[in-house]
Every structure is written in C-alpha cells, then in structure tokens.
C-alpha cells in the first residue's frame, strides 16, 4: 500500500485497504452482497502509540456518519506488545486516556524514565541468567560493558535487517532500538540537570538527527546552525571549564550584571539604582527565610515504585524482548531514526553544495561539528 500512515486520513484509507485485501468491503456497494458483514463485529488493529492516536482521531472524525461501515465502529485498536502504551497500562493504569491525548512534559518524562528503568532491568536479568553462580562485583562491571554493547542498537542493525525473516527477530530489534532512544533521553536529561554543557553538545548531535527524521526540520536546522556557530564562527572562550562540568559565561555573569548595569551605562544611573537592587535582594532573602528555610515545602516524598516496577518487569519477562528468537515477529517495526536523520542531513548537504556550485568558502556543517567533537 502506497499510503501515508502519518495522517488521520491515511490511517482511514489503510483500514479500508486492509479490509479490502481480506475480502471485506462496504456492504452497500457489493453486488452480489458479501457473506461477511463486519457491521456487527469488531476488527482488531495492532500498532504503536502514534497509530492508536490516529485511529482514535479517525473514530472521532467519522462519528457523524450514520451507517456502521462509514462510522468505523468495528475498529478496535490493540497496542503492540513492545509499545509504550502497554507500559502506561501498568505504570499509570488510571491515566491511559490522558497519555493518549495530551499527557504533557512531566507525565512523558516520568513514563520514559520509569519504563526505561524496567527495560534496563530486563537486560540485567538476561545477562545474570547466563551465569552459573552468583555474580561478583567484577562480574557486574563486565556486565555493564556487555549490556551497553549488545542490548543497544548500533551500526549492526542493517546486518540484522538484511537477513530474511526466518533468521532474525523483529521484536528483539525493536527492543534494541527502544533501549537506544530511552538511554539517549536519560543521558540528555541527566547532563542538563547537572549543567554539563559539553556533554549536552554531544547529545544534541543525536537529537538533531532524530528531529530531522521525525519531520521537525526547524528544530534540526536551528540546533545544527547553533552548534556550527559555536565551534566555527563565534570566538573561543564562550564556555568556561569548571570542575566536573561546563558553565556558560552568561550564566556566571548574570548576577554581577544585575548589580552593575542599569537602564544605561552612566555612573549616576548605577548609583541611583544600586540601592533599589539591594532592597529587592533583601526582600527575596526575607521571603526565603520565612517560607522556605526548612526546605520542606518544596520537597515531596520519593514515590515508592517498587511494586509497580515489579509488575512491569514481570510483563516484560513474559514476552522476553531481549532474548532473540529466530523468526520472531512483531506487529510493528520501530524506525531507525538515527540512520534516517543522517541520510536526510547528508542529502541536504549535497543539495546545498550543488546549488552553491562548490564555492571556495563552504559553510560548516553538522558533520564538521562531529569531527570537531571527536564523535
């Protein structure tokens, strides 16, 4: 089927085309009438969360129709076994509707974090099961390298996909890709929280490719231009090295600018406004001392997720996504966004080079940033 499944109308056409291939068509247009009328039955459709959202929107769009066939009342969406929506049903069973519509950043952040923990624990389970005795500390250190090498997809993915269906496991491939995406998100979230700007730059390269692959071209373009400007256009010294992290000079100087700069650069203005700045600073300090000095009003008890993680881990063990089975299949194949984004960026660079006619002054590209960072 040459149909785009990224739109609601495309999913509607896919549903009708799949039913047609199975010998099921609109009863009103069949002559003679077909034996099977699905108007009073249900048809199960598998897919990822994006497919489920499109089908849900399709049902809402067709709700005005009166006939069951055009109403699509027979369509029932079933999430794929490796889809995140399955994890939502266990981690947040009362919020599946919210996650299917507009979950917001905080909910999605918790979902990716919690689900990633359980999927990584399953990798540990598989590795520990291979040992004949209880692992020692040195064995655990060796397992870390093994898990990072064997349970996260890399350049070997194309070798897996080049084999025939009887020689590779589609569910295992999905698990490796899912682990990669979750670890990329976890790494970016961690280095942003601790202020390691150098590592943020490194992580940004991967996210530029993923944004490009998912159609977020403006995000990819502006992030790529920013990295190129930092490394090849702006003067050196914009990043100040600190112990264990990097901080931008603007962040370090902001408080000093607050005290020394006024609406203009005259000495009289600075003398006039400096006491007001100090008064404002004293008021802030009073509020902090009166309301936040115990540090109890902004801190919440850490949620005990032990039982919930245990339930999700049992579900993952049931389907064994990290234990390859030759010929194993899955209803949905997760896209390799990293490779797809790299191909699109490479194609864009080639097109720009052809338009400029190979001039002597070529602009720096994302590939130059990758070489500069030694990735």
Secondary structure, 3 states (H helix, E strand, C coil): CCCCCCCHHHHHHHHHHHHHHCCCCCHHHCCCCCCCCHHHCCEEEEECHHHHHHHHHHHHHHHHCCCHHHHCCCEEEEECCCCHHHHHHHHCHHHHHHHHCCCHHHHHHHHHHHHHHHHHHHHHHHHHHCCCCCCCHHHHHHHHHHHHHHCCCCCCHHHHHCCCHHHCCHHHHHHHHHHHHHHHHHHHHHHHHHCEHHHHHHHHHHHHHHHHHCCCHHHHHHHHHHHHHHHHHCCCCCEEEECCEEEEHHHHHHHHHHHHCCCCCCHHHHHHHHHHHHHHHHHHHHHHHHHCCCCCCCCCCCCCCHHHHHHHHHHHHHHCCCCCCCCCCCCCCCCCHHHHHHHHHHHHHHHHHHHHCCCCCCCCCHHHHHHHHCC
